[in-house]
Amino acid sequence: MFSHSQALAGICKLGCLILVGMVALWFMAPAWLCLPVISAFSAVDVGEPSSLCRSWQGTVWVMPEMETVLAPTAGIVTLLVQHGQWVVAGGVVAEISDGVSNPELAYAPRGGLVTLRMGHLSPDAGGGARPLRRDGDYVEMGAPVLGISQSSPLYLRLRGRPFGQLPLTGTKASVLADENGSRGSDAQQWLTASSYVYDGDGFSIKIDRFPETWLDKLTMEVAVRINGPKGHVVPKRAVLPGDTQGEALVWVVHQNKPQRRAVSVLDELDDKVVVEGLVSFEQVIRCPRIFRYYNPWEKEPVI
């Protein structure tokens, strides 16, 4: 009977023989025999151009395009307008009284809709016990009294960097709101953002066309989808550094033999890469690093 150590040693020897045989086959076999092996076990078909998608769900802060009316002096606020009222540029919107001198008047810096929601003026102001500006509130000089919002655009702010590093061009953001608990249903429509930006510690999405009811919200449950630039998606390990700075290489099966192809990397996510420079439905070699040292079609080292 064989002991466990003898059996393990035998398995190791067999594995080494198989590995040596595979290496010898690679370096000694003719090219016509290597290519079917590569195509069967180490090549992937490139499909039509597509993009990598990042998704996120959660609460966003709703921030309309807004001008803030600041207190001209410290004192008690008396509001002369109502929430949601339309005012013209230069219109009087509030009085600030210090109880000693005549009240100071606060004017609208532009025309628009009045918002008394302090959370729209500062994301950190909406969590208090009195999120609405009211008559009798005391304000310091230069503090926000109220806001004048525009009907468009609207900014949705996410805290942090939920999508990591994003490509600078060719990326599109879409938003789906969870109104009445129906987020994700076919009846809902994804709204395309006109732009997005990382600002400080948050991620903001700009939307130009949206339901009017969104203007009066402070927060909202949404799903956000980020589609990167379109190109051909290949495994990340199929992409090698190129000969020059910023260049990348892949190996493709072209006319029944491997061929180097220079590509541009457009996007990366997990184990996938989007590149430009390939042709749809050609084969990309999944593990091309061996060709950096030996190419049986050229029978000489490849540097």
Secondary structure, DSSP 8 states (H G I E B T S, - for coil): ---HHHHHHHHHHHHHHHHHHHHHHHHHS-HHHHHHHHHHHSEEE--S-B--EEEEEEEEEEEEEEEEEE-SSSEEEEE-S-TT-EE-TT-EEEEEE-SSS--EEEE-SSSEEEE-BHHHH-TTSTTSS--B--TT-EE-TT-EEEEEEEEEEEEEEEES-TT-S--SSS-EEEEEE-GGG-TT-TTS--EE-SEEEEETTEEEEEESS--GGGGG-SEEEEEEEEE---BEEEEGGG-EE-SSTT-EEEEEEETTEEEEEEEEEEEEETTEEEEES--TT-EEES-GGGGGT-BTTTTB---
